[in-house]
Amino acid sequence: MSHDRTRVEIPEIDSAAKELDRLSRRVDALRGQMSQSPPIPAPGSDEVSVAVAENVNASGESFDTAARVGAERLRVLAAAVQTGGRNYAIADDLEPR
């Protein structure tokens, strides 16, 4: 289907949505692998060693949270791309020519 300036290719939209969904699953898989890693222990009992280990572990938790949110946003985007493309195609078919 085409307009004067816009062209919607449903197979390409579906492919893009599937790729976004695949990326979200990959992020989740990597998060799963990383979650199996134990926390980094402090190499010593001194204040600096303990603080560095705590900082590294907090960074890992922060990254996991950001990756979880990112994967969810990819899934939402995939659904929006697919639904938006289909809705556009339906609306285009309904417009008088």
N, CA, C and O atoms as CSV, one atom per row, in Angstrom:
chain,resi,resn,atom,element,x,y,z
A,1,MET,N,N,0.849,-1.150,0.000
A,1,MET,CA,C,0.000,0.000,0.000
A,1,MET,C,C,0.898,1.216,0.000
A,1,MET,O,O,1.991,1.193,0.564
A,2,SER,N,N,0.432,2.279,-0.636
A,2,SER,CA,C,1.261,3.472,-0.665
A,2,SER,C,C,0.413,4.723,-0.723
A,2,SER,O,O,-0.729,4.709,-1.182
A,3,HIS,N,N,0.983,5.770,-0.260
A,3,HIS,CA,C,0.412,7.113,-0.336
A,3,HIS,C,C,1.349,7.916,-1.216
A,3,HIS,O,O,2.334,7.398,-1.742
A,4,ASP,N,N,1.028,9.174,-1.365
A,4,ASP,CA,C,1.943,10.014,-2.123
A,4,ASP,C,C,3.321,10.033,-1.479
A,4,ASP,O,O,4.337,10.027,-2.175
A,5,ARG,N,N,3.356,10.057,-0.145
A,5,ARG,CA,C,4.635,10.193,0.541
A,5,ARG,C,C,4.932,9.071,1.532
A,5,ARG,O,O,6.063,8.966,2.006
A,6,THR,N,N,3.975,8.254,1.851
A,6,THR,CA,C,4.151,7.242,2.885
A,6,THR,C,C,3.912,5.857,2.313
A,6,THR,O,O,2.984,5.634,1.536
A,7,ARG,N,N,4.760,4.949,2.709
A,7,ARG,CA,C,4.613,3.563,2.258
A,7,ARG,C,C,4.711,2.672,3.492
A,7,ARG,O,O,5.666,2.768,4.263
A,8,VAL,N,N,3.727,1.817,3.670
A,8,VAL,CA,C,3.700,0.908,4.810
A,8,VAL,C,C,3.833,-0.513,4.286
A,8,VAL,O,O,3.008,-0.980,3.500
A,9,GLU,N,N,4.862,-1.177,4.723
A,9,GLU,CA,C,5.093,-2.573,4.350
A,9,GLU,C,C,4.921,-3.418,5.604
A,9,GLU,O,O,5.811,-3.465,6.453
A,10,ILE,N,N,3.781,-4.082,5.719
A,10,ILE,CA,C,3.471,-4.862,6.915
A,10,ILE,C,C,4.539,-5.924,7.206
A,10,ILE,O,O,4.914,-6.069,8.370
A,11,PRO,N,N,5.047,-6.667,6.231
A,11,PRO,CA,C,6.091,-7.647,6.552
A,11,PRO,C,C,7.335,-6.993,7.175
A,11,PRO,O,O,7.944,-7.563,8.080
A,12,GLU,N,N,7.704,-5.820,6.702
A,12,GLU,CA,C,8.868,-5.129,7.271
A,12,GLU,C,C,8.581,-4.642,8.685
A,12,GLU,O,O,9.445,-4.707,9.560
A,13,ILE,N,N,7.366,-4.155,8.902
A,13,ILE,CA,C,6.983,-3.716,10.248
A,13,ILE,C,C,6.986,-4.909,11.194
A,13,ILE,O,O,7.506,-4.822,12.306
A,14,ASP,N,N,6.409,-6.017,10.754
A,14,ASP,CA,C,6.409,-7.226,11.587
A,14,ASP,C,C,7.830,-7.687,11.886
A,14,ASP,O,O,8.133,-8.097,13.006
A,15,SER,N,N,8.695,-7.620,10.885
A,15,SER,CA,C,10.089,-8.015,11.072
A,15,SER,C,C,10.783,-7.117,12.095
A,15,SER,O,O,11.519,-7.608,12.952
A,16,ALA,N,N,10.556,-5.819,12.010
A,16,ALA,CA,C,11.160,-4.883,12.965
A,16,ALA,C,C,10.643,-5.148,14.369
A,16,ALA,O,O,11.415,-5.121,15.328
A,17,ALA,N,N,9.347,-5.405,14.502
A,17,ALA,CA,C,8.769,-5.693,15.817
A,17,ALA,C,C,9.355,-6.980,16.391
A,17,ALA,O,O,9.657,-7.050,17.583
A,18,LYS,N,N,9.515,-7.993,15.549
A,18,LYS,CA,C,10.097,-9.258,16.004
A,18,LYS,C,C,11.552,-9.060,16.435
A,18,LYS,O,O,12.001,-9.670,17.405
A,19,GLU,N,N,12.278,-8.223,15.726
A,19,GLU,CA,C,13.677,-7.956,16.084
A,19,GLU,C,C,13.761,-7.236,17.429
A,19,GLU,O,O,14.623,-7.553,18.248
A,20,LEU,N,N,12.883,-6.280,17.657
A,20,LEU,CA,C,12.856,-5.588,18.954
A,20,LEU,C,C,12.528,-6.578,20.070
A,20,LEU,O,O,13.138,-6.537,21.139
A,21,ASP,N,N,11.579,-7.456,19.824
A,21,ASP,CA,C,11.226,-8.463,20.827
A,21,ASP,C,C,12.391,-9.419,21.071
A,21,ASP,O,O,12.657,-9.812,22.206
A,22,ARG,N,N,13.086,-9.791,19.987
A,22,ARG,CA,C,14.263,-10.674,20.129
A,22,ARG,C,C,15.335,-10.007,20.978
A,22,ARG,O,O,15.966,-10.655,21.813
A,23,LEU,N,N,15.540,-8.712,20.763
A,23,LEU,CA,C,16.516,-7.977,21.565
A,23,LEU,C,C,16.126,-7.958,23.037
A,23,LEU,O,O,16.987,-8.078,23.909
A,24,SER,N,N,14.842,-7.809,23.318
A,24,SER,CA,C,14.401,-7.804,24.718
A,24,SER,C,C,14.668,-9.161,25.371
A,24,SER,O,O,15.078,-9.228,26.529
A,25,ARG,N,N,14.436,-10.232,24.626
A,25,ARG,CA,C,14.712,-11.571,25.179
A,25,ARG,C,C,16.206,-11.773,25.398
A,25,ARG,O,O,16.608,-12.424,26.362
A,26,ARG,N,N,17.027,-11.224,24.514
A,26,ARG,CA,C,18.491,-11.333,24.661
A,26,ARG,C,C,18.958,-10.587,25.904
A,26,ARG,O,O,19.796,-11.086,26.654
A,27,VAL,N,N,18.414,-9.391,26.120
A,27,VAL,CA,C,18.760,-8.630,27.330
A,27,VAL,C,C,18.361,-9.430,28.571
A,27,VAL,O,O,19.130,-9.516,29.527
A,28,ASP,N,N,17.159,-10.015,28.558
A,28,ASP,CA,C,16.717,-10.822,29.694
A,28,ASP,C,C,17.633,-12.029,29.913
A,28,ASP,O,O,17.945,-12.375,31.053
A,29,ALA,N,N,18.061,-12.667,28.825
A,29,ALA,CA,C,18.955,-13.820,28.947
A,29,ALA,C,C,20.291,-13.408,29.552
A,29,ALA,O,O,20.829,-14.112,30.407
A,30,LEU,N,N,20.824,-12.281,29.118
A,30,LEU,CA,C,22.093,-11.799,29.678
A,30,LEU,C,C,21.935,-11.419,31.149
A,30,LEU,O,O,22.833,-11.653,31.958
A,31,ARG,N,N,20.795,-10.834,31.486
A,31,ARG,CA,C,20.532,-10.523,32.899
A,31,ARG,C,C,20.518,-11.814,33.713
A,31,ARG,O,O,21.049,-11.863,34.822
A,32,GLY,N,N,19.905,-12.862,33.152
A,32,GLY,CA,C,19.851,-14.146,33.850
A,32,GLY,C,C,21.238,-14.718,34.087
A,32,GLY,O,O,21.513,-15.271,35.152
A,33,GLN,N,N,22.102,-14.586,33.107
A,33,GLN,CA,C,23.470,-15.072,33.260
A,33,GLN,C,C,24.210,-14.275,34.333
A,33,GLN,O,O,24.924,-14.841,35.160
A,34,MET,N,N,24.030,-12.966,34.305
A,34,MET,CA,C,24.733,-12.118,35.265
A,34,MET,C,C,24.203,-12.311,36.681
A,34,MET,O,O,24.952,-12.167,37.647
A,35,SER,N,N,22.920,-12.634,36.813
A,35,SER,CA,C,22.351,-12.798,38.150
A,35,SER,C,C,22.912,-14.026,38.851
A,35,SER,O,O,22.816,-14.145,40.072
A,36,GLN,N,N,23.494,-14.934,38.084
A,36,GLN,CA,C,24.097,-16.126,38.673
A,36,GLN,C,C,25.479,-15.842,39.252
A,36,GLN,O,O,26.043,-16.679,39.956
A,37,SER,N,N,26.020,-14.672,38.959
A,37,SER,CA,C,27.328,-14.300,39.492
A,37,SER,C,C,27.165,-13.855,40.943
A,37,SER,O,O,26.282,-13.057,41.255
A,38,PRO,N,N,28.012,-14.370,41.822
A,38,PRO,CA,C,27.913,-13.952,43.223
A,38,PRO,C,C,28.415,-12.509,43.390
A,38,PRO,O,O,29.169,-12.009,42.555
A,39,PRO,N,N,27.995,-11.857,44.460
A,39,PRO,CA,C,28.513,-10.510,44.714
A,39,PRO,C,C,30.040,-10.529,44.853
A,39,PRO,O,O,30.630,-11.529,45.263
A,40,ILE,N,N,30.651,-9.418,44.506
A,40,ILE,CA,C,32.104,-9.292,44.614
A,40,ILE,C,C,32.452,-9.072,46.088
A,40,ILE,O,O,31.995,-8.106,46.700
A,41,PRO,N,N,33.250,-9.960,46.648
A,41,PRO,CA,C,33.639,-9.761,48.053
A,41,PRO,C,C,34.760,-8.719,48.161
A,41,PRO,O,O,35.557,-8.537,47.240
A,42,ALA,N,N,34.793,-8.063,49.281
A,42,ALA,CA,C,35.884,-7.117,49.536
A,42,ALA,C,C,37.179,-7.911,49.668
A,42,ALA,O,O,37.210,-8.926,50.363
A,43,PRO,N,N,38.261,-7.458,49.004
A,43,PRO,CA,C,39.522,-8.197,49.086
A,43,PRO,C,C,40.182,-8.086,50.455
A,43,PRO,O,O,41.077,-8.864,50.786
A,44,GLY,N,N,39.743,-7.133,51.235
A,44,GLY,CA,C,40.285,-6.957,52.580
A,44,GLY,C,C,39.204,-6.389,53.475
A,44,GLY,O,O,38.095,-6.093,53.031
A,45,SER,N,N,39.550,-6.242,54.756
A,45,SER,CA,C,38.557,-5.732,55.702
A,45,SER,C,C,38.704,-4.232,55.935
A,45,SER,O,O,37.960,-3.648,56.723
A,46,ASP,N,N,39.659,-3.612,55.254
A,46,ASP,CA,C,39.851,-2.167,55.443
A,46,ASP,C,C,38.680,-1.401,54.822
A,46,ASP,O,O,37.938,-1.931,53.995
A,47,GLU,N,N,38.538,-0.178,55.230
A,47,GLU,CA,C,37.413,0.659,54.814
A,47,GLU,C,C,37.339,0.844,53.292
A,47,GLU,O,O,36.256,0.799,52.710
A,48,VAL,N,N,38.485,1.050,52.660
A,48,VAL,CA,C,38.509,1.283,51.219
A,48,VAL,C,C,38.086,0.016,50.465
A,48,VAL,O,O,37.277,0.095,49.541
A,49,SER,N,N,38.612,-1.129,50.841
A,49,SER,CA,C,38.251,-2.384,50.170
A,49,SER,C,C,36.764,-2.670,50.292
A,49,SER,O,O,36.121,-3.068,49.321
A,50,VAL,N,N,36.226,-2.469,51.470
A,50,VAL,CA,C,34.797,-2.706,51.696
A,50,VAL,C,C,33.969,-1.722,50.871
A,50,VAL,O,O,32.978,-2.116,50.257
A,51,ALA,N,N,34.360,-0.457,50.847
A,51,ALA,CA,C,33.617,0.557,50.096
A,51,ALA,C,C,33.651,0.270,48.594
A,51,ALA,O,O,32.636,0.416,47.912
A,52,VAL,N,N,34.806,-0.136,48.079
A,52,VAL,CA,C,34.915,-0.445,46.645
A,52,VAL,C,C,34.027,-1.637,46.293
A,52,VAL,O,O,33.321,-1.602,45.286
A,53,ALA,N,N,34.054,-2.685,47.108
A,53,ALA,CA,C,33.228,-3.868,46.846
A,53,ALA,C,C,31.746,-3.505,46.899
A,53,ALA,O,O,30.965,-3.966,46.067
A,54,GLU,N,N,31.360,-2.691,47.860
A,54,GLU,CA,C,29.964,-2.272,47.958
A,54,GLU,C,C,29.555,-1.457,46.727
A,54,GLU,O,O,28.454,-1.617,46.201
A,55,ASN,N,N,30.453,-0.588,46.280
A,55,ASN,CA,C,30.167,0.235,45.108
A,55,ASN,C,C,30.030,-0.619,43.852
A,55,ASN,O,O,29.119,-0.400,43.053
A,56,VAL,N,N,30.909,-1.576,43.671
A,56,VAL,CA,C,30.851,-2.464,42.501
A,56,VAL,C,C,29.548,-3.261,42.519
A,56,VAL,O,O,28.884,-3.393,41.491
A,57,ASN,N,N,29.186,-3.788,43.677
A,57,ASN,CA,C,27.955,-4.573,43.778
A,57,ASN,C,C,26.712,-3.707,43.564
A,57,ASN,O,O,25.754,-4.147,42.928
A,58,ALA,N,N,26.722,-2.496,44.085
A,58,ALA,CA,C,25.593,-1.583,43.872
A,58,ALA,C,C,25.480,-1.222,42.388
A,58,ALA,O,O,24.375,-1.102,41.858
A,59,SER,N,N,26.614,-1.050,41.727
A,59,SER,CA,C,26.593,-0.756,40.289
A,59,SER,C,C,25.990,-1.913,39.511
A,59,SER,O,O,25.233,-1.704,38.563
A,60,GLY,N,N,26.326,-3.129,39.909
A,60,GLY,CA,C,25.756,-4.320,39.258
A,60,GLY,C,C,24.248,-4.380,39.437
A,60,GLY,O,O,23.525,-4.711,38.497
A,61,GLU,N,N,23.772,-4.068,40.623
A,61,GLU,CA,C,22.327,-4.063,40.877
A,61,GLU,C,C,21.651,-2.962,40.068
A,61,GLU,O,O,20.566,-3.162,39.523
A,62,SER,N,N,22.292,-1.808,39.993
A,62,SER,CA,C,21.739,-0.695,39.227
A,62,SER,C,C,21.669,-1.053,37.737
A,62,SER,O,O,20.688,-0.746,37.060
A,63,PHE,N,N,22.713,-1.698,37.245
A,63,PHE,CA,C,22.723,-2.120,35.846
A,63,PHE,C,C,21.609,-3.124,35.590
A,63,PHE,O,O,20.929,-3.044,34.567
A,64,ASP,N,N,21.414,-4.060,36.499
A,64,ASP,CA,C,20.370,-5.066,36.331
A,64,ASP,C,C,18.994,-4.404,36.259
A,64,ASP,O,O,18.164,-4.773,35.429
A,65,THR,N,N,18.761,-3.431,37.128
A,65,THR,CA,C,17.482,-2.717,37.113
A,65,THR,C,C,17.293,-1.984,35.786
A,65,THR,O,O,16.224,-2.049,35.179
A,66,ALA,N,N,18.334,-1.291,35.345
A,66,ALA,CA,C,18.247,-0.559,34.076
A,66,ALA,C,C,18.028,-1.520,32.908
A,66,ALA,O,O,17.255,-1.217,32.000
A,67,ALA,N,N,18.688,-2.657,32.920
A,67,ALA,CA,C,18.533,-3.636,31.843
A,67,ALA,C,C,17.123,-4.228,31.854
A,67,ALA,O,O,16.537,-4.443,30.794
A,68,ARG,N,N,16.577,-4.491,33.037
A,68,ARG,CA,C,15.211,-5.011,33.143
A,68,ARG,C,C,14.214,-4.009,32.564
A,68,ARG,O,O,13.331,-4.376,31.789
A,69,VAL,N,N,14.363,-2.741,32.950
A,69,VAL,CA,C,13.479,-1.687,32.438
A,69,VAL,C,C,13.661,-1.537,30.928
A,69,VAL,O,O,12.682,-1.382,30.198
A,70,GLY,N,N,14.896,-1.582,30.461
A,70,GLY,CA,C,15.162,-1.466,29.029
A,70,GLY,C,C,14.526,-2.593,28.240
A,70,GLY,O,O,13.953,-2.358,27.176
A,71,ALA,N,N,14.618,-3.825,28.750
A,71,ALA,CA,C,14.017,-4.962,28.060
A,71,ALA,C,C,12.500,-4.801,27.994
A,71,ALA,O,O,11.887,-5.100,26.969
A,72,GLU,N,N,11.900,-4.334,29.072
A,72,GLU,CA,C,10.450,-4.118,29.075
A,72,GLU,C,C,10.068,-3.033,28.067
A,72,GLU,O,O,9.067,-3.167,27.364
A,73,ARG,N,N,10.844,-1.982,27.995
A,73,ARG,CA,C,10.563,-0.912,27.026
A,73,ARG,C,C,10.705,-1.402,25.594
A,73,ARG,O,O,9.960,-0.971,24.714
A,74,LEU,N,N,11.652,-2.295,25.356
A,74,LEU,CA,C,11.780,-2.881,24.023
A,74,LEU,C,C,10.533,-3.678,23.656
A,74,LEU,O,O,10.064,-3.620,22.520
A,75,ARG,N,N,9.993,-4.432,24.636
A,75,ARG,CA,C,8.770,-5.198,24.376
A,75,ARG,C,C,7.588,-4.271,24.079
A,75,ARG,O,O,6.797,-4.527,23.171
A,76,VAL,N,N,7.481,-3.198,24.854
A,76,VAL,CA,C,6.401,-2.229,24.631
A,76,VAL,C,C,6.557,-1.578,23.254
A,76,VAL,O,O,5.580,-1.406,22.526
A,77,LEU,N,N,7.784,-1.222,22.911
A,77,LEU,CA,C,8.039,-0.612,21.603
A,77,LEU,C,C,7.706,-1.582,20.473
A,77,LEU,O,O,7.119,-1.188,19.466
A,78,ALA,N,N,8.080,-2.845,20.641
A,78,ALA,CA,C,7.778,-3.853,19.618
A,78,ALA,C,C,6.271,-3.938,19.396
A,78,ALA,O,O,5.811,-3.982,18.254
A,79,ALA,N,N,5.511,-3.961,20.470
A,79,ALA,CA,C,4.050,-4.033,20.351
A,79,ALA,C,C,3.498,-2.771,19.691
A,79,ALA,O,O,2.592,-2.844,18.861
A,80,ALA,N,N,4.046,-1.621,20.063
A,80,ALA,CA,C,3.572,-0.360,19.480
A,80,ALA,C,C,3.879,-0.283,17.986
A,80,ALA,O,O,3.052,0.181,17.201
A,81,VAL,N,N,5.061,-0.735,17.599
A,81,VAL,CA,C,5.434,-0.717,16.179
A,81,VAL,C,C,4.488,-1.614,15.386
A,81,VAL,O,O,3.978,-1.225,14.336
A,82,GLN,N,N,4.265,-2.802,15.897
A,82,GLN,CA,C,3.410,-3.737,15.175
A,82,GLN,C,C,1.962,-3.232,15.123
A,82,GLN,O,O,1.343,-3.237,14.059
A,83,THR,N,N,1.433,-2.804,16.250
A,83,THR,CA,C,0.055,-2.318,16.290
A,83,THR,C,C,-0.103,-1.046,15.474
A,83,THR,O,O,-1.065,-0.905,14.719
A,84,GLY,N,N,0.838,-0.117,15.622
A,84,GLY,CA,C,0.766,1.134,14.869
A,84,GLY,C,C,0.805,0.916,13.376
A,84,GLY,O,O,0.056,1.549,12.633
A,85,GLY,N,N,1.667,0.029,12.930
A,85,GLY,CA,C,1.754,-0.265,11.501
A,85,GLY,C,C,0.479,-0.886,10.973
A,85,GLY,O,O,-0.002,-0.527,9.898
A,86,ARG,N,N,-0.060,-1.810,11.727
A,86,ARG,CA,C,-1.311,-2.453,11.301
A,86,ARG,C,C,-2.471,-1.453,11.311
A,86,ARG,O,O,-3.293,-1.442,10.396
A,87,ASN,N,N,-2.531,-0.624,12.338
A,87,ASN,CA,C,-3.601,0.382,12.401
A,87,ASN,C,C,-3.493,1.367,11.237
A,87,ASN,O,O,-4.500,1.759,10.648
A,88,TYR,N,N,-2.270,1.759,10.917
A,88,TYR,CA,C,-2.078,2.666,9.775
A,88,TYR,C,C,-2.558,2.006,8.490
A,88,TYR,O,O,-3.238,2.626,7.672
A,89,ALA,N,N,-2.195,0.741,8.327
A,89,ALA,CA,C,-2.599,0.019,7.116
A,89,ALA,C,C,-4.117,-0.101,7.034
A,89,ALA,O,O,-4.693,0.059,5.958
A,90,ILE,N,N,-4.760,-0.378,8.144
A,90,ILE,CA,C,-6.227,-0.488,8.163
A,90,ILE,C,C,-6.846,0.864,7.831
A,90,ILE,O,O,-7.758,0.943,7.007
A,91,ALA,N,N,-6.359,1.926,8.465
A,91,ALA,CA,C,-6.895,3.269,8.211
A,91,ALA,C,C,-6.672,3.672,6.758
A,91,ALA,O,O,-7.538,4.295,6.144
A,92,ASP,N,N,-5.536,3.324,6.220
A,92,ASP,CA,C,-5.245,3.667,4.822
A,92,ASP,C,C,-6.208,2.965,3.888
A,92,ASP,O,O,-6.659,3.543,2.899
A,93,ASP,N,N,-6.524,1.710,4.204
A,93,ASP,CA,C,-7.463,0.959,3.359
A,93,ASP,C,C,-8.881,1.525,3.448
A,93,ASP,O,O,-9.668,1.352,2.517
A,94,LEU,N,N,-9.219,2.189,4.540
A,94,LEU,CA,C,-10.557,2.728,4.720
A,94,LEU,C,C,-10.749,4.107,4.099
A,94,LEU,O,O,-11.879,4.535,3.864
A,95,GLU,N,N,-9.639,4.803,3.832
A,95,GLU,CA,C,-9.745,6.150,3.267
A,95,GLU,C,C,-10.270,6.099,1.839
A,95,GLU,O,O,-9.879,5.236,1.053
A,96,PRO,N,N,-11.171,7.046,1.506
A,96,PRO,CA,C,-11.643,7.092,0.111
A,96,PRO,C,C,-10.499,7.513,-0.811
A,96,PRO,O,O,-9.626,8.278,-0.403
A,97,ARG,N,N,-10.499,7.040,-1.999
A,97,ARG,CA,C,-9.421,7.341,-2.944
A,97,ARG,C,C,-9.926,8.259,-4.021
A,97,ARG,O,O,-9.169,8.632,-4.918
